[in-house]
Structures are given as C-alpha cells and as structure tokens.
Amino acid sequence: MADDIKQGGQQQSNSAQTFHIAKIYLKDASMEVPNAPKIFQAGEWAPEISVDLATEGQAIDNQTYEVVLRVTVTAKLKEMTAYLCEVHQSGIFQLSGFDAPTLNGLLGSYCPSILFPYAREAVSDLVAKAGFPQMLLGPVNFDALYAQRLQQAAAQQKQQQAGPSNSH
C-alpha cells in the first residue's frame, strides 16, 4: 500500500484507513453422526477426512461487512460416514478508507484468517462432544485460496467473453 493517497488534489494519509472487529460469533453449527451407534463399534479409528472451506462477505451498510467462514468436515470409516460437522463462523467488520481491490482482499482473505481459529475450536468441540477423537484442523493459507478464487473468476470471465465470439 502507498503511504499517501492523492484524492481531489489533496493528500490523504493512510491513517484514514480503519479496520475494526465489531463482533465474532458462531452463526450456525451442525454435527451429524448418521451411523451411530454402530460407527463406534466399527473397529480401528482410521477415518478418511475431507475438509471443505468457503467464505462469503456481504455489506451490512456503507462501511460494515459480515464475513462468514463455512467449514465442513466429513469423516468416513470405510464406506460409512462417521460424522459430518459444519460450522459457520462469522464476524462483523468495520472497514473504511480502502480501495476496492484492497477491501475485497481484506474480506476474502484477511477476515477469514481471523475467523479460522474460532471455527477450528468449534469443530474440535463438536467432534469431541459427539464421542470422537479430537479433530484439529491444520493451518490454512487464505491468501492462496483468495488468489485461486480470483484466478478462477478471471478464467470464467475470459471463457464467457470468448464463448459467444466462437459460435459466430
């Protein structure tokens, strides 16, 4: 980021940029154990684990945004689903003074990285309360995930623009 921003012929300092966490909360949580109680008698616990992450951000008002980090963990033991745990960890963030690309980066990467430790704790608690061994989610590089989403969106846009011209 530049140290100073020229706007309307006047210099505006980056001190006009504000980032404030107004609230962090668990918006939704779900724990399903579809094959209980037989899953607890299935023998050695060596499940296949899959983790799905998704983020979304929306404006609440002019400078206030809600960001939701959705974490879905599925554990399968052989052919049986042992559990399905889904957590929607949310936050309300007040952001001002950022240009659109920076704002989108904050909402798409930085805010989810703030929410992730809370989501990891919620998943761990739910899995343990369901009677399974502790589930600790590994670190996530939200910057890389955000960059990947931008690349996918750009490729989709390019494909859509190329599509009609190829059909003529």
N, CA, C and O of each residue as an XYZ file, in Angstrom:
672
protein
N       0.833     -1.175      0.000
C       0.000      0.000      0.000
C       0.881      1.242      0.000
O       1.956      1.264      0.600
N       0.412      2.247     -0.669
C       1.153      3.505     -0.711
C       1.007      4.218      0.625
O       0.016      4.050      1.336
N       2.029      5.028      0.952
C       1.975      5.765      2.207
C       0.948      6.888      2.162
O       0.289      7.188      3.158
N       0.824      7.497      1.003
C      -0.111      8.609      0.858
C      -1.003      8.367     -0.346
O      -0.588      7.738     -1.320
N      -2.213      8.860     -0.280
C      -3.156      8.720     -1.383
C      -3.558     10.125     -1.804
O      -3.996     10.918     -0.971
N      -3.413     10.444     -3.098
C      -3.846     11.756     -3.592
C      -5.300     11.627     -4.020
O      -5.655     10.747     -4.804
N      -6.113     12.493     -3.505
C      -7.525     12.460     -3.850
C      -8.008     13.899     -3.953
O      -7.920     14.657     -2.987
N      -8.513     14.272     -5.112
C      -9.031     15.616     -5.311
C      -7.971     16.686     -5.133
O      -8.276     17.792     -4.686
N      -6.723     16.371     -5.477
C      -5.660     17.345     -5.370
C      -5.082     17.497     -3.969
O      -4.106     18.223     -3.779
N      -5.671     16.821     -2.988
C      -5.168     16.896     -1.617
C      -4.596     15.548     -1.231
O      -5.059     14.502     -1.684
N      -3.586     15.595     -0.391
C      -3.014     14.345      0.096
C      -3.815     13.839      1.274
O      -4.170     14.583      2.187
N      -4.089     12.537      1.221
C      -4.825     11.906      2.313
C      -3.937     10.799      2.857
O      -3.471      9.955      2.092
N      -3.700     10.787      4.120
C      -2.821      9.805      4.745
C      -3.556      8.477      4.906
O      -4.783      8.451      4.995
N      -2.803      7.372      4.943
C      -3.390      6.051      5.182
C      -4.014      5.945      6.560
O      -4.716      4.976      6.850
N      -3.763      6.939      7.420
C      -4.374      6.895      8.742
C      -5.894      6.983      8.642
O      -6.599      6.711      9.613
N      -6.402      7.365      7.461
C      -7.842      7.405      7.241
C      -8.401      5.990      7.064
O      -9.618      5.804      7.071
N      -7.538      5.011      6.908
C      -7.987      3.632      6.780
C      -8.240      3.062      8.165
O      -7.399      3.173      9.057
N      -9.399      2.455      8.333
C      -9.712      1.831      9.614
C     -10.163      0.402      9.396
O     -10.858      0.090      8.429
N      -9.757     -0.452     10.308
C     -10.166     -1.860     10.340
C     -10.528     -2.170     11.775
O      -9.694     -2.065     12.675
N     -11.775     -2.552     11.984
C     -12.245     -2.810     13.341
C     -13.079     -4.084     13.353
O     -13.966     -4.266     12.518
N     -12.789     -4.958     14.302
C     -13.611     -6.161     14.501
C     -14.722     -5.776     15.466
O     -14.469     -5.513     16.641
N     -15.948     -5.743     14.968
C     -17.076     -5.352     15.807
C     -17.644     -6.542     16.581
O     -18.082     -6.390     17.722
N     -17.638     -7.730     15.961
C     -18.245     -8.902     16.610
C     -17.760    -10.157     15.903
O     -17.644    -10.190     14.678
N     -17.478    -11.191     16.693
C     -17.198    -12.530     16.162
C     -18.196    -13.467     16.812
O     -18.356    -13.464     18.033
N     -18.868    -14.271     15.996
C     -19.925    -15.130     16.530
C     -20.092    -16.390     15.697
O     -19.731    -16.438     14.521
N     -20.644    -17.395     16.333
C     -20.969    -18.649     15.668
C     -22.375    -18.509     15.108
O     -23.350    -18.468     15.858
N     -22.475    -18.435     13.784
C     -23.763    -18.195     13.130
C     -24.577    -19.472     13.004
O     -25.802    -19.451     13.123
N     -23.892    -20.583     12.764
C     -24.591    -21.852     12.590
C     -23.596    -22.977     12.860
O     -22.412    -22.860     12.546
N     -24.086    -24.058     13.441
C     -23.251    -25.237     13.677
C     -24.122    -26.473     13.584
O     -25.278    -26.478     14.008
N     -23.546    -27.516     13.021
C     -24.287    -28.754     12.845
C     -23.324    -29.925     13.017
O     -22.211    -29.914     12.492
N     -23.766    -30.921     13.753
C     -22.971    -32.141     13.941
C     -23.890    -33.320     13.704
O     -24.878    -33.500     14.416
N     -23.569    -34.119     12.709
C     -24.375    -35.283     12.379
C     -23.533    -36.542     12.521
O     -22.392    -36.594     12.060
N     -24.099    -37.547     13.158
C     -23.461    -38.852     13.291
C     -24.479    -39.866     12.755
O     -25.169    -40.526     13.532
N     -24.569    -39.986     11.424
C     -25.654    -40.766     10.817
C     -25.603    -42.267     11.093
O     -26.630    -42.941     11.014
N     -24.434    -42.797     11.414
C     -24.319    -44.242     11.614
C     -24.069    -44.629     13.066
O     -23.520    -45.693     13.351
N     -24.481    -43.751     13.983
C     -24.375    -44.103     15.406
C     -25.496    -45.074     15.742
O     -26.584    -44.927     15.186
N     -25.310    -46.014     16.579
C     -24.122    -46.288     17.380
C     -23.134    -47.248     16.731
O     -22.038    -47.447     17.257
N     -23.501    -47.854     15.586
C     -22.610    -48.884     15.021
C     -21.252    -48.340     14.603
O     -20.287    -49.102     14.545
N     -21.140    -47.021     14.302
C     -19.848    -46.465     13.907
C     -18.839    -46.556     15.054
O     -17.634    -46.638     14.817
N     -19.333    -46.541     16.299
C     -18.440    -46.614     17.457
C     -17.930    -48.037     17.707
O     -17.024    -48.245     18.514
N     -18.507    -48.993     17.021
C     -18.081    -50.391     17.152
C     -17.405    -50.889     15.882
O     -17.226    -52.095     15.706
N     -17.031    -49.978     15.002
C     -16.501    -50.349     13.691
C     -15.033    -50.774     13.720
O     -14.477    -51.109     12.674
N     -14.402    -50.768     14.873
C     -13.001    -51.192     14.951
C     -12.052    -50.024     15.014
O     -12.365    -48.980     15.587
N     -10.880    -50.207     14.417
C      -9.816    -49.201     14.491
C     -10.264    -47.877     13.874
O     -10.859    -47.843     12.797
N      -9.962    -46.790     14.584
C     -10.345    -45.454     14.125
C      -9.248    -44.906     13.215
O      -8.248    -44.363     13.685
N      -9.450    -45.056     11.914
C      -8.521    -44.507     10.920
C      -9.367    -43.956      9.770
O      -9.380    -44.516      8.674
N     -10.068    -42.857     10.032
C     -11.008    -42.346      9.029
C     -10.326    -41.592      7.899
O      -9.191    -41.131      8.015
N     -11.060    -41.487      6.807
C     -10.678    -40.610      5.706
C     -11.382    -39.290      5.987
O     -12.607    -39.248      6.095
N     -10.619    -38.224      6.104
C     -11.160    -36.918      6.467
C     -11.128    -35.997      5.253
O     -10.120    -35.918      4.551
N     -12.228    -35.307      5.010
C     -12.224    -34.264      3.980
C     -12.699    -32.964      4.628
O     -13.615    -32.953      5.450
N     -12.055    -31.881      4.235
C     -12.375    -30.555      4.775
C     -12.703    -29.640      3.606
O     -11.944    -29.546      2.641
N     -13.836    -28.973      3.706
C     -14.264    -28.030      2.685
C     -14.377    -26.659      3.334
O     -15.006    -26.511      4.382
N     -13.771    -25.664      2.713
C     -13.815    -24.289      3.222
C     -14.467    -23.393      2.182
O     -14.231    -23.540      0.983
N     -15.282    -22.475      2.648
C     -15.867    -21.473      1.769
C     -16.025    -20.186      2.569
O     -16.264    -20.217      3.776
N     -15.889    -19.068      1.888
C     -16.077    -17.778      2.550
C     -17.026    -16.938      1.723
O     -17.118    -17.081      0.504
N     -17.725    -16.062      2.416
C     -18.538    -15.079      1.714
C     -18.590    -13.822      2.564
O     -18.573    -13.878      3.793
N     -18.651    -12.720      1.901
C     -18.738    -11.443      2.590
C     -19.855    -10.627      1.982
O     -20.094    -10.681      0.775
N     -20.531     -9.878      2.815
C     -21.587     -9.011      2.303
C     -21.611     -7.722      3.104
O     -21.295     -7.699      4.294
N     -21.989     -6.663      2.430
C     -22.083     -5.370      3.096
C     -23.352     -5.332      3.938
O     -24.427     -5.717      3.477
N     -23.218     -4.868      5.164
C     -24.368     -4.656      6.038
C     -24.834     -3.216      5.877
O     -26.032     -2.942      5.803
N     -23.878     -2.310      5.823
C     -24.137     -0.923      5.476
C     -22.886     -0.374      4.813
O     -22.034     -1.146      4.372
N     -22.763      0.921      4.736
C     -21.704      1.554      3.964
C     -20.295      1.089      4.325
O     -19.483      0.878      3.425
N     -19.982      0.924      5.595
C     -18.623      0.558      5.992
C     -18.586     -0.649      6.914
O     -17.570     -0.898      7.564
N     -19.669     -1.398      6.981
C     -19.757     -2.559      7.862
C     -20.072     -3.789      7.021
O     -20.963     -3.771      6.172
N     -19.321     -4.857      7.277
C     -19.430     -6.066      6.477
C     -19.532     -7.285      7.380
O     -18.922     -7.344      8.447
N     -20.323     -8.260      6.925
C     -20.354     -9.556      7.592
C     -19.553    -10.517      6.720
O     -19.757    -10.588      5.509
N     -18.652    -11.244      7.341
C     -17.889    -12.284      6.657
C     -18.243    -13.597      7.334
O     -18.243    -13.699      8.561
N     -18.548    -14.613      6.510
C     -18.891    -15.940      7.018
C     -17.875    -16.933      6.470
O     -17.662    -17.027      5.261
N     -17.258    -17.664      7.374
C     -16.349    -18.750      7.013
C     -17.085    -20.049      7.285
O     -17.437    -20.351      8.425
N     -17.316    -20.821      6.219
C     -18.007    -22.103      6.369
C     -16.960    -23.213      6.305
O     -16.200    -23.314      5.342
N     -16.933    -24.036      7.337
C     -16.013    -25.167      7.410
C     -16.860    -26.432      7.529
O     -17.671    -26.562      8.446
N     -16.663    -27.356      6.599
C     -17.369    -28.630      6.640
C     -16.337    -29.745      6.712
O     -15.468    -29.857      5.847
N     -16.438    -30.564      7.745
C     -15.518    -31.690      7.929
C     -16.337    -32.971      7.848
O     -17.322    -33.142      8.566
N     -15.917    -33.860      6.967
C     -16.574    -35.155      6.820
C     -15.559    -36.243      7.129
O     -14.459    -36.250      6.576
N     -15.929    -37.161      8.013
C     -15.067    -38.294      8.350
C     -15.767    -39.569      7.909
O     -16.913    -39.819      8.281
N     -15.073    -40.369      7.117
C     -15.621    -41.637      6.650
C     -14.718    -42.765      7.116
O     -13.492    -42.684      7.039
N     -15.353    -43.808      7.595
C     -14.657    -45.010      8.023
C     -15.102    -46.110      7.080
O     -16.238    -46.580      7.143
N     -14.204    -46.509      6.215
C     -14.529    -47.433      5.127
C     -15.644    -46.813      4.296
O     -15.444    -45.740      3.726
N     -16.785    -47.434      4.206
C     -17.900    -46.927      3.398
C     -18.861    -46.057      4.206
O     -19.716    -45.380      3.634
N     -18.726    -46.074      5.527
C     -19.684    -45.376      6.390
C     -19.233    -43.962      6.726
O     -18.053    -43.715      6.974
N     -20.192    -43.038      6.730
C     -19.909    -41.696      7.217
C     -19.929    -41.746      8.735
O     -20.948    -42.073      9.344
N     -18.797    -41.421      9.337
C     -18.712    -41.399     10.795
C     -19.380    -40.134     11.315
O     -20.224    -40.184     12.209
N     -18.984    -38.984     10.735
C     -19.630    -37.732     11.124
C     -19.491    -36.696     10.029
O     -18.620    -36.762      9.161
N     -20.386    -35.747     10.115
C     -20.384    -34.575      9.255
C     -20.558    -33.375     10.175
O     -21.591    -33.229     10.829
N     -19.550    -32.524     10.219
C     -19.559    -31.354     11.096
C     -19.463    -30.107     10.232
O     -18.546    -29.970      9.423
N     -20.417    -29.201     10.409
C     -20.391    -27.958      9.645
C     -20.522    -26.781     10.603
O     -21.391    -26.756     11.474
N     -19.639    -25.811     10.420
C     -19.606    -24.617     11.263
C     -19.602    -23.395     10.353
O     -18.846    -23.330      9.384
N     -20.451    -22.434     10.675
C     -20.441    -21.137     10.000
C     -19.975    -20.117     11.032
O     -20.762    -19.636     11.847
N     -18.696    -19.798     10.986
C     -18.123    -18.821     11.908
C     -18.187    -17.463     11.234
O     -17.749    -17.306     10.094
N     -18.732    -16.485     11.935
C     -18.977    -15.188     11.312
C     -18.340    -14.062     12.092
O     -18.003    -14.190     13.269
N     -18.189    -12.957     11.394
C     -17.685    -11.755     12.032
C     -18.273    -10.528     11.371
O     -18.595    -10.535     10.183
N     -18.405     -9.484     12.149
C     -18.805     -8.183     11.624
C     -17.577     -7.289     11.710
O     -16.989     -7.099     12.775
N     -17.212     -6.750     10.559
C     -16.003     -5.947     10.445
C     -16.367     -4.561      9.919
O     -17.170     -4.425      8.996
N     -15.773     -3.550     10.512
C     -15.963     -2.185     10.040
C     -14.681     -1.761      9.343
O     -13.610     -1.706      9.947
N     -14.816     -1.462      8.057
C     -13.671     -1.128      7.217
C     -13.956      0.166      6.478
O     -15.029      0.336      5.900
N     -13.006      1.066      6.498
C     -13.182      2.294      5.733
C     -11.840      2.780      5.221
O     -10.791      2.500      5.801
N     -11.899      3.516      4.117
C     -10.703      4.119      3.549
C      -9.891      3.213      2.644
O      -8.766      3.561      2.286
N     -10.426      2.064      2.264
C      -9.693      1.127      1.414
C     -10.234      1.177     -0.007
O     -11.438      1.328     -0.211
N      -9.341      1.049     -0.997
C      -9.809      0.959     -2.375
C     -10.463     -0.415     -2.573
O     -10.285     -1.309     -1.746
N     -11.208     -0.584     -3.650
C     -11.995     -1.804     -3.872
C     -11.141     -3.077     -3.870
O     -11.522     -4.038     -3.202
N     -10.006     -3.137     -4.582
C      -9.207     -4.370     -4.546
C      -8.705     -4.723     -3.143
O      -8.712     -5.888     -2.748
N      -8.273     -3.706     -2.400
C      -7.790     -3.955     -1.036
C      -8.927     -4.411     -0.138
O      -8.767     -5.343      0.649
N     -10.083     -3.749     -0.255
C     -11.256     -4.124      0.530
C     -11.659     -5.570      0.241
O     -11.934     -6.337      1.163
N     -11.692     -5.937     -1.037
C     -12.041     -7.311     -1.408
C     -11.034     -8.312     -0.852
O     -11.413     -9.400     -0.419
N      -9.754     -7.948     -0.862
C      -8.730     -8.819     -0.295
C      -8.897     -8.993      1.202
O      -8.728    -10.094      1.727
N      -9.230     -7.910      1.889
C      -9.463     -8.000      3.335
C     -10.647     -8.913      3.630
O     -10.578     -9.768      4.513
N     -11.733     -8.725      2.883
C     -12.945     -9.527      3.112
C     -12.763    -10.978      2.673
O     -13.346    -11.886      3.267
N     -11.956    -11.198      1.634
C     -11.798    -12.541      1.085
C     -10.673    -13.356      1.679
O     -10.641    -14.576      1.523
N      -9.737    -12.690      2.366
C      -8.580    -13.403      2.886
C      -8.286    -13.082      4.345
O      -8.214    -13.981      5.183
N      -8.116    -11.800      4.645
C      -7.688    -11.414      5.989
C      -8.765    -11.712      7.038
O      -8.468    -12.289      8.084
N      -9.995    -11.327      6.763
C     -11.077    -11.575      7.727
C     -11.301    -13.078      7.965
O     -11.442    -13.489      9.117
N     -11.337    -13.915      6.903
C     -11.461    -15.351      7.166
C     -10.305    -15.912      8.004
O     -10.505    -16.832      8.797
N      -9.099    -15.362      7.828
C      -7.972    -15.852      8.637
C      -8.153    -15.489     10.110
O      -7.671    -16.208     10.986
N      -8.839    -14.388     10.392
C      -9.162    -14.033     11.775
C     -10.214    -14.989     12.334
O     -10.145    -15.369     13.503
N     -11.178    -15.377     11.517
C     -12.271    -16.244     11.962
C     -11.859    -17.710     12.118
O     -12.465    -18.447     12.896
N     -10.835    -18.130     11.384
C     -10.486    -19.556     11.343
C     -10.182    -20.179     12.709
O     -10.673    -21.276     12.978
N      -9.404    -19.543     13.582
C      -9.154    -20.192     14.882
C     -10.440    -20.458     15.682
O     -10.534    -21.455     16.399
N     -11.411    -19.576     15.556
C     -12.693    -19.779     16.232
C     -13.446    -20.958     15.614
O     -14.048    -21.759     16.329
N     -13.410    -21.059     14.292
C     -14.065    -22.179     13.608
C     -13.370    -23.497     13.952
O     -14.030    -24.513     14.168
N     -12.036    -23.478     14.002
C     -11.270    -24.684     14.357
C     -11.657    -25.166     15.752
O     -11.825    -26.365     15.972
N     -11.802    -24.224     16.703
C     -12.187    -24.590     18.061
C     -13.612    -25.161     18.097
O     -13.870    -26.137     18.801
N     -14.525    -24.559     17.346
C     -15.910    -25.043     17.318
C     -15.978    -26.454     16.744
O     -16.698    -27.302     17.273
N     -15.237    -26.713     15.671
C     -15.203    -28.054     15.069
C     -14.641    -29.049     16.079
O     -15.221    -30.115     16.283
N     -13.537    -28.717     16.702
C     -12.910    -29.605     17.674
C     -13.871    -29.942     18.819
O     -13.989    -31.100     19.222
N     -14.549    -28.925     19.331
C     -15.501    -29.142     20.435
C     -16.660    -30.037     20.015
O     -17.029    -30.959     20.742
N     -17.235    -29.769     18.846
C     -18.380    -30.557     18.383
C     -18.001    -32.021     18.149
O     -18.739    -32.932     18.524
N     -16.850    -32.231     17.529
C     -16.397    -33.600     17.251
C     -16.161    -34.351     18.563
O     -16.554    -35.512     18.688
N     -15.532    -33.709     19.532
C     -15.274    -34.353     20.826
C     -16.592    -34.643     21.556
O     -16.750    -35.710     22.149
N     -17.525    -33.706     21.513
C     -18.818    -33.915     22.177
C     -19.635    -35.022     21.524
O     -20.525    -35.597     22.151
N     -19.334    -35.316     20.271
C     -20.025    -36.395     19.573
C     -19.383    -37.754     19.864
O     -19.848    -38.780     19.369
N     -18.311    -37.760     20.670
C     -17.709    -39.019     21.087
C     -16.539    -39.487     20.239
O     -16.121    -40.640     20.351
N     -16.005    -38.619     19.397
C     -14.892    -39.000     18.526
C     -13.589    -38.396     19.032
O     -13.606    -37.448     19.818
N     -12.449    -38.947     18.580
C     -11.158    -38.364     18.943
C     -11.068    -36.923     18.444
O     -11.712    -36.546     17.465
N     -10.264    -36.138     19.131
C     -10.117    -34.723     18.813
C      -9.775    -34.508     17.343
O      -8.955    -35.228     16.774
N     -10.407    -33.517     16.742
C     -10.136    -33.143     15.356
C      -9.507    -31.758     15.373
O     -10.167    -30.776     15.713
N      -8.240    -31.678     15.011
C      -7.557    -30.390     14.928
C      -7.304    -30.069     13.462
O      -6.547    -30.767     12.787
N      -7.935    -29.022     12.979
C      -7.734    -28.607     11.599
C      -6.372    -27.940     11.464
O      -5.961    -27.161     12.324
N      -5.686    -28.251     10.389
C      -4.381    -27.661     10.134
C      -4.493    -26.223      9.674
O      -5.588    -25.746      9.376
N      -3.368    -25.528      9.614
C      -3.374    -24.137      9.160
C      -3.877    -24.030      7.724
O      -3.754    -24.966      6.934
N      -4.443    -22.875      7.405
C      -4.963    -22.617      6.066
C      -4.351    -21.321      5.555
O      -4.286    -20.329      6.281
N      -3.905    -21.331      4.311
C      -3.367    -20.136      3.674
C      -4.511    -19.452      2.918
O      -4.760    -19.751      1.750
N      -5.191    -18.544      3.590
C      -6.333    -17.870      2.981
C      -5.909    -16.926      1.855
O      -6.696    -16.653      0.948
N      -4.671    -16.427      1.904
C      -4.179    -15.597      0.806
C      -4.122    -16.415     -0.488
O      -4.531    -15.938     -1.546
N      -3.620    -17.630     -0.398
C      -3.532    -18.500     -1.576
C      -4.924    -18.898     -2.069
O      -5.160    -18.941     -3.276
N      -5.845    -19.190     -1.148
C      -7.211    -19.543     -1.548
C      -7.900    -18.368     -2.244
O      -8.611    -18.552     -3.232
N      -7.683    -17.174     -1.725
C      -8.275    -15.980     -2.332
C      -7.694    -15.749     -3.727
O      -8.433    -15.452     -4.666
N      -6.382    -15.884     -3.863
C      -5.736    -15.724     -5.168
C      -6.264    -16.755     -6.161
O      -6.473    -16.443     -7.334
N      -6.480    -17.981     -5.692
C      -7.025    -19.042     -6.548
C      -8.442    -18.692     -7.006
O      -8.791    -18.898     -8.168
N      -9.267    -18.157     -6.079
C     -10.640    -17.752     -6.455
C     -10.603    -16.633     -7.492
O     -11.401    -16.634     -8.430
N      -9.683    -15.677     -7.335
C      -9.564    -14.593     -8.314
C      -9.171    -15.135     -9.685
O      -9.703    -14.695    -10.705
N      -8.241    -16.091     -9.711
C      -7.818    -16.694    -10.980
C      -8.965    -17.446    -11.638
O      -9.154    -17.359    -12.851
N      -9.731    -18.186    -10.836
C     -10.871    -18.927    -11.377
C     -11.921    -17.977    -11.941
O     -12.479    -18.227    -13.010
N     -12.190    -16.889    -11.225
C     -13.172    -15.911    -11.687
C     -12.703    -15.252    -12.980
O     -13.504    -15.037    -13.890
N     -11.412    -14.929    -13.069
C     -10.867    -14.320    -14.282
C     -10.944    -15.297    -15.455
O     -11.279    -14.899    -16.570
N     -10.638    -16.561    -15.212
C     -10.709    -17.573    -16.266
C     -12.155    -17.770    -16.732
O     -12.414    -17.925    -17.926
N     -13.085    -17.761    -15.787
C     -14.503    -17.895    -16.142
C     -14.967    -16.714    -16.977
O     -15.670    -16.882    -17.973
N     -14.567    -15.518    -16.564
C     -14.950    -14.319    -17.293
C     -14.365    -14.340    -18.705
O     -15.038    -13.978    -19.670
N     -13.116    -14.764    -18.815
C     -12.460    -14.845    -20.117
C     -13.164    -15.863    -21.008
O     -13.344    -15.643    -22.206
N     -13.560    -16.983    -20.400
C     -14.247    -18.034    -21.148
C     -15.623    -17.542    -21.617
O     -16.029    -17.825    -22.744
N     -16.333    -16.815    -20.766
C     -17.637    -16.286    -21.140
C     -17.518    -15.255    -22.264
O     -18.364    -15.202    -23.156
N     -16.471    -14.443    -22.216
C     -16.266    -13.439    -23.254
C     -15.884    -14.110    -24.573
O     -16.284    -13.647    -25.641
N     -15.120    -15.184    -24.507
C     -14.685    -15.891    -25.718
C     -15.790    -16.756    -26.293
O     -15.824    -16.994    -27.500
N     -16.700    -17.232    -25.442
C     -17.766    -18.156    -25.873
C     -18.599    -17.654    -27.013
O     -18.662    -18.330    -28.040
N     -19.255    -16.500    -26.906
C     -20.132    -16.048    -27.993
C     -19.387    -15.755    -29.289
O     -19.932    -15.983    -30.369
N     -18.165    -15.260    -29.211
C     -17.430    -14.940    -30.447
C     -17.027    -16.203    -31.195
O     -16.855    -16.160    -32.413
N     -16.872    -17.331    -30.498
C     -16.523    -18.585    -31.154
C     -17.704    -19.215    -31.861
O     -17.519    -20.033    -32.763
N     -18.907    -18.853    -31.474
C     -20.082    -19.511    -32.044
C     -20.557    -18.827    -33.314
O     -21.490    -19.313    -33.953
N     -19.936    -17.695    -33.708
C     -20.362    -16.998    -34.930
C     -19.675    -17.534    -36.121
O     -19.913    -17.066    -37.234
